[in-house]
Amino acid sequence: MEHFAPHPSSQFEGYYSKFRLPSGASIALIVCTVPQAKKRPHMVSFSYVSKDSKHVFQRELWADHLQMVPHAHNAFDLRVPGIGNIKVHPDSTSEYTFDTDDFSFHGKTTTRTAWSEATETPESMLVYLPLPLHWHVQSLSSDCDFDLSIPSDPNLPSEDKKGTATVHQEKNWANSFPSAHIWVQARTPTTGICIAGGKILGMEAYLAGYRSSKPQYSMDWRPPLALRVAYLSPSMSVSQNWDERSFEMSLQTWTQKMVVKAQAPKGTFFSLSSPFADGHRENFLAQSFATTITVQIYEAGLLSGWQLKHEESFEHGSLEFGGGYYPPAGTDERSH
């Protein structure tokens, strides 16, 4: 859990929670800080996206102060005066309390699904290296009792005003945000896929985890297998295509291969701000919660080629293009 707690020496830290509500709508809630920035140092971003992605309510709020208050046993508070706070308890449950004139959201998690039994974090031992960027998934899925109010939205589904949601929780901490990145995420009650990566240190590196209903097909991938230099790698191929709103990745060993394909319809993306040394810059990434994601697992024997052994598709998954993989980044042209 120490990976989820604040890292005071970092140049920026960002906490991301994606809630899936009873209607099928989603909420992306981000608390991000660039402590030394002189302009827009602290952000609270709240996006409510309907199941069909046709309706997006979004507020990005800029704060002058954000307090990270540590407690015993890796518990901590994220406090944004006048906007809200997140409390993380020693047992890893979390409480969300956000109240503004435009929206109100309260939530409390009751369960947690860790990254895996083998490691608490996608990076495994890489998390202890002085890399320029780190990514941690605190929970692949947690039940969360919530209540939500958006006064300006008379069509907010009644089931989204109060009930039980599921939430995916993660964070980044780093000295710099990647110049280009991709994020993929989807979850059913028992299975899921989660990928993050992009350009770092002049290379392309990814972290990926697939959780299958058949344990033999659950797997993690990380560098050096999930790494390529000058577009070359014996174990990874990857393609990002903003024009087609698609992403494809293949990762392999001598005997096993995972192929992931993600495709989102145009018009379903919403833009978000990203942290940089000088503060948060608007419209530097775009997300869609209407993504179809397919995972295929292949196996090969000593005398046989690749044979498809397992396949699973996810609907209403997430796909994010950021920085150099998102051509409208930093412009007035918005993804939607």
C-alpha positions as CSV (number, residue, x, y, z in Angstrom):
1,M,0.0,0.0,0.0
2,E,3.0,2.3,0.4
3,H,3.0,2.8,-3.4
4,F,-0.5,4.4,-3.1
5,A,0.6,6.8,-0.3
6,P,2.0,10.2,-1.1
7,H,5.6,10.5,-2.4
8,P,6.7,14.0,-1.2
9,S,9.8,14.1,-3.3
10,S,8.0,13.7,-6.6
11,Q,7.5,16.6,-9.0
12,F,3.9,15.6,-9.5
13,E,1.4,13.1,-8.2
14,G,-2.0,12.2,-9.7
15,Y,-4.7,10.0,-8.2
16,Y,-7.3,8.6,-10.7
17,S,-10.5,6.8,-9.8
18,K,-12.9,5.5,-12.5
19,F,-16.4,4.6,-11.2
20,R,-18.9,2.5,-13.1
21,L,-22.4,3.5,-11.9
22,P,-25.5,1.3,-11.9
23,S,-26.9,2.8,-15.1
24,G,-23.6,1.9,-16.9
25,A,-22.5,5.5,-16.8
26,S,-19.0,6.3,-15.6
27,I,-17.2,8.9,-13.5
28,A,-13.6,9.9,-13.8
29,L,-12.3,11.6,-10.7
30,I,-8.8,13.0,-10.7
31,V,-6.8,14.7,-7.9
32,C,-3.5,15.9,-9.2
33,T,-0.7,18.1,-7.9
34,V,2.4,19.8,-9.3
35,P,3.6,21.3,-6.0
36,Q,6.2,23.7,-7.4
37,A,4.2,25.0,-10.4
38,K,3.3,28.7,-10.4
39,K,0.2,28.3,-12.6
40,R,-2.6,25.7,-12.0
41,P,-0.6,23.7,-9.5
42,H,-3.5,21.6,-8.2
43,M,-6.4,20.1,-10.0
44,V,-9.6,18.3,-9.2
45,S,-11.2,16.9,-12.3
46,F,-14.7,15.4,-12.3
47,S,-16.3,13.9,-15.5
48,Y,-19.6,12.1,-15.6
49,V,-20.1,10.2,-18.9
50,S,-23.4,8.5,-19.7
51,K,-23.4,4.9,-20.8
52,D,-23.8,5.8,-24.5
53,S,-21.1,8.5,-24.1
54,K,-23.4,11.1,-25.7
55,H,-23.7,13.1,-22.5
56,V,-20.6,14.4,-20.6
57,F,-20.7,16.6,-17.6
58,Q,-17.3,17.9,-16.7
59,R,-15.6,20.3,-14.3
60,E,-11.9,20.9,-14.0
61,L,-11.3,22.9,-10.8
62,W,-8.0,24.7,-10.0
63,A,-6.9,25.0,-6.4
64,D,-4.2,27.1,-4.8
65,H,-3.7,24.6,-2.0
66,L,-3.7,20.8,-1.7
67,Q,-2.7,19.0,1.5
68,M,-1.3,15.5,1.6
69,V,-1.6,14.4,5.2
70,P,0.0,11.1,6.1
71,H,-1.2,8.9,9.0
72,A,0.0,5.7,10.5
73,H,0.1,2.4,8.6
74,N,0.2,4.1,5.2
75,A,-3.2,5.8,5.6
76,F,-3.5,9.4,4.3
77,D,-5.7,12.2,3.4
78,L,-5.8,14.3,0.2
79,R,-7.4,17.6,1.1
80,V,-8.4,20.3,-1.4
81,P,-9.9,23.2,0.7
82,G,-13.3,24.3,-0.5
83,I,-13.6,21.4,-3.0
84,G,-13.3,18.0,-1.2
85,N,-11.0,15.3,0.0
86,I,-10.1,11.6,-0.3
87,K,-9.3,9.6,2.8
88,V,-7.4,6.3,2.5
89,H,-7.6,4.1,5.6
90,P,-5.1,1.5,6.9
91,D,-7.2,-1.3,5.5
92,S,-7.1,0.3,2.0
93,T,-10.7,1.3,2.0
94,S,-11.2,4.9,0.7
95,E,-13.7,7.7,1.3
96,Y,-14.5,10.4,-1.3
97,T,-16.2,13.7,-0.2
98,F,-16.6,16.4,-2.8
99,D,-19.1,19.2,-2.6
100,T,-19.2,22.1,-5.0
101,D,-22.0,24.4,-6.4
102,D,-22.0,22.3,-9.6
103,F,-21.8,18.7,-8.3
104,S,-21.6,16.7,-5.1
105,F,-20.1,13.2,-4.8
106,H,-19.7,11.1,-1.8
107,G,-18.4,7.5,-1.8
108,K,-16.9,4.8,0.4
109,T,-15.3,1.6,-0.8
110,T,-16.0,-1.6,1.0
111,T,-13.7,-4.1,-0.9
112,R,-10.5,-4.1,-2.8
113,T,-9.0,-6.2,-5.7
114,A,-5.2,-5.9,-5.6
115,W,-3.2,-6.1,-8.8
116,S,-2.3,-9.8,-8.2
117,E,-1.4,-12.3,-5.5
118,A,2.3,-12.1,-6.6
119,T,2.7,-8.4,-6.5
120,E,0.9,-5.4,-5.2
121,T,1.8,-3.2,-8.1
122,P,2.1,-3.5,-11.9
123,E,5.8,-2.5,-11.8
124,S,6.8,-5.3,-9.4
125,M,10.5,-4.7,-8.5
126,L,10.7,-1.9,-11.0
127,V,8.9,0.4,-8.6
128,Y,12.0,0.7,-6.5
129,L,14.1,2.0,-9.4
130,P,14.6,5.8,-9.8
131,L,12.6,5.9,-13.0
132,P,11.2,9.2,-14.3
133,L,7.6,7.9,-14.0
134,H,5.8,5.3,-11.9
135,W,2.3,3.8,-12.3
136,H,0.5,2.0,-9.5
137,V,-2.9,0.3,-9.6
138,Q,-4.3,0.3,-6.1
139,S,-7.5,-1.7,-6.9
140,L,-8.7,-3.3,-10.1
141,S,-12.2,-3.2,-8.7
142,S,-13.7,-2.1,-5.4
143,D,-17.4,-1.9,-4.4
144,C,-18.2,1.6,-3.5
145,D,-21.4,3.0,-1.8
146,F,-22.0,6.4,-3.3
147,D,-24.4,9.3,-3.7
148,L,-24.2,11.8,-6.6
149,S,-25.9,15.2,-7.3
150,I,-25.5,17.3,-10.5
151,P,-28.1,20.1,-10.1
152,S,-27.8,21.2,-13.7
153,D,-28.7,17.8,-15.0
154,P,-32.4,17.0,-14.7
155,N,-31.9,13.8,-16.7
156,L,-29.5,12.2,-14.4
157,P,-30.7,8.6,-14.1
158,S,-32.3,7.9,-10.7
159,E,-30.1,4.8,-10.2
160,D,-27.0,7.1,-10.5
161,K,-28.1,9.3,-7.6
162,K,-27.4,6.8,-4.9
163,G,-26.4,3.2,-4.9
164,T,-23.3,0.9,-5.2
165,A,-20.7,1.5,-7.9
166,T,-17.4,-0.3,-8.7
167,V,-14.2,1.8,-8.8
168,H,-10.8,1.3,-10.4
169,Q,-8.1,3.2,-8.4
170,E,-4.6,4.1,-9.5
171,K,-2.0,6.8,-9.3
172,N,1.1,8.2,-11.1
173,W,4.1,9.9,-9.5
174,A,7.1,11.2,-11.4
175,N,9.5,13.9,-12.3
176,S,7.9,14.3,-15.7
177,F,4.8,13.1,-17.5
178,P,5.5,10.9,-20.6
179,S,5.8,12.7,-23.9
180,A,3.2,10.3,-25.4
181,H,1.1,7.6,-23.7
182,I,-1.7,5.1,-23.9
183,W,-4.0,3.8,-21.2
184,V,-6.4,0.8,-21.6
185,Q,-8.7,-0.5,-19.0
186,A,-11.8,-2.8,-18.7
187,R,-13.3,-4.9,-16.0
188,T,-16.1,-7.5,-15.5
189,P,-16.8,-8.8,-12.0
190,T,-14.0,-11.4,-12.3
191,T,-11.9,-10.6,-15.3
192,G,-10.1,-7.5,-16.7
193,I,-7.4,-5.9,-18.7
194,C,-5.2,-2.9,-17.7
195,I,-2.4,-1.4,-19.8
196,A,-0.3,1.8,-19.4
197,G,2.8,3.0,-21.3
198,G,4.3,5.0,-24.0
199,K,7.5,7.0,-24.6
200,I,10.0,7.2,-21.8
201,L,13.8,7.7,-21.7
202,G,13.8,7.6,-25.5
203,M,12.1,4.2,-25.6
204,E,8.6,2.8,-25.6
205,A,7.7,0.9,-22.4
206,Y,4.5,-0.7,-21.2
207,L,3.0,-2.3,-18.2
208,A,0.1,-4.7,-18.8
209,G,-2.0,-7.2,-16.8
210,Y,-4.8,-9.5,-17.9
211,R,-7.0,-11.3,-15.4
212,S,-8.8,-14.3,-16.9
213,S,-11.5,-16.6,-15.5
214,K,-9.0,-19.3,-16.4
215,P,-6.0,-18.8,-14.2
216,Q,-3.5,-20.3,-16.7
217,Y,-4.3,-17.4,-19.0
218,S,-3.9,-14.6,-16.4
219,M,-0.6,-12.8,-17.0
220,D,1.5,-9.7,-16.3
221,W,3.9,-8.0,-18.8
222,R,6.6,-5.4,-18.0
223,P,10.0,-4.4,-19.4
224,P,12.3,-5.8,-20.7
225,L,9.6,-7.9,-22.5
226,A,7.3,-4.9,-22.9
227,L,9.9,-2.6,-24.3
228,R,11.1,-1.5,-27.7
229,V,13.9,0.8,-28.9
230,A,13.8,2.5,-32.2
231,Y,10.6,0.7,-33.0
232,L,12.4,-2.7,-32.6
233,S,11.7,-5.4,-30.1
234,P,11.8,-9.2,-30.3
235,S,8.9,-9.5,-27.8
236,M,6.6,-6.5,-28.4
237,S,4.8,-4.8,-31.2
238,V,2.5,-1.9,-30.7
239,S,0.4,0.5,-32.8
240,Q,-1.4,3.6,-31.7
241,N,-3.8,5.3,-34.2
242,W,-5.7,8.3,-33.1
243,D,-7.3,8.8,-36.5
244,E,-8.9,5.4,-36.2
245,R,-9.2,5.7,-32.4
246,S,-7.5,2.3,-32.1
247,F,-4.7,0.6,-30.3
248,E,-3.1,-2.8,-30.8
249,M,-0.4,-4.6,-28.9
250,S,1.3,-8.0,-29.1
251,L,3.5,-9.3,-26.3
252,Q,5.2,-12.7,-26.3
253,T,7.7,-15.2,-24.9
254,W,8.9,-18.3,-26.8
255,T,5.7,-20.2,-25.8
256,Q,3.0,-17.7,-25.0
257,K,1.6,-14.5,-26.7
258,M,-1.1,-12.0,-25.7
259,V,-2.7,-9.8,-28.4
260,V,-4.8,-6.8,-27.3
261,K,-7.0,-4.7,-29.6
262,A,-8.9,-1.6,-28.5
263,Q,-11.3,0.4,-30.6
264,A,-13.5,3.3,-29.6
265,P,-16.0,5.2,-31.8
266,K,-15.2,8.7,-32.9
267,G,-17.2,11.3,-30.9
268,T,-17.0,9.3,-27.6
269,F,-13.8,11.0,-26.3
270,F,-13.5,13.8,-23.8
271,S,-10.4,15.7,-23.1
272,L,-8.5,16.2,-19.8
273,S,-5.6,18.3,-18.6
274,S,-2.1,16.8,-17.9
275,P,0.6,17.8,-15.3
276,F,3.8,19.4,-16.5
277,A,6.6,21.2,-14.6
278,D,4.9,24.6,-15.2
279,G,1.5,23.4,-14.1
280,H,-1.5,21.6,-15.7
281,R,-2.0,22.1,-19.4
282,E,-5.5,21.8,-20.8
283,N,-6.5,19.3,-23.5
284,F,-3.4,17.1,-23.4
285,L,-5.1,13.8,-23.4
286,A,-8.5,12.2,-24.4
287,Q,-10.4,9.3,-23.0
288,S,-13.3,7.2,-24.2
289,F,-15.4,4.9,-22.0
290,A,-17.1,3.3,-25.1
291,T,-14.2,1.1,-26.1
292,T,-14.4,-2.5,-27.3
293,I,-11.3,-4.4,-26.1
294,T,-10.4,-7.9,-27.3
295,V,-7.8,-10.0,-25.6
296,Q,-6.4,-13.1,-27.3
297,I,-4.0,-15.7,-25.8
298,Y,-1.9,-17.9,-28.1
299,E,0.4,-20.7,-27.3
300,A,3.2,-22.4,-29.3
301,G,4.9,-25.7,-29.0
302,L,8.4,-26.8,-30.0
303,L,7.1,-28.1,-33.4
304,S,3.9,-26.0,-33.8
305,G,3.1,-22.4,-34.6
306,W,0.9,-20.1,-32.7
307,Q,-2.5,-21.5,-31.8
308,L,-5.3,-19.4,-30.3
309,K,-6.2,-20.9,-26.9
310,H,-8.4,-18.2,-25.3
311,E,-10.3,-15.1,-26.3
312,E,-12.3,-12.5,-24.3
313,S,-14.0,-9.3,-25.3
314,F,-14.9,-6.3,-23.1
315,E,-17.5,-3.6,-23.9
316,H,-17.6,-0.1,-22.5
317,G,-13.9,-0.2,-21.7
318,S,-11.5,2.7,-21.5
319,L,-9.0,4.0,-24.0
320,E,-6.8,7.0,-23.5
321,F,-4.5,8.8,-25.9
322,G,-2.1,11.4,-24.5
323,G,0.6,13.8,-25.6
324,G,2.3,12.8,-28.9
325,Y,-0.3,10.0,-29.5
326,Y,-3.1,12.7,-29.3
327,P,-2.6,15.2,-32.2
328,P,-5.0,17.8,-30.7
329,A,-2.9,18.0,-27.5
330,G,-2.4,21.6,-26.4
331,T,-4.6,23.1,-29.1
332,D,-8.1,24.5,-29.1
333,E,-9.2,21.5,-31.1
334,R,-11.0,19.2,-28.7
335,S,-11.4,15.5,-29.1
336,H,-15.2,15.7,-29.1
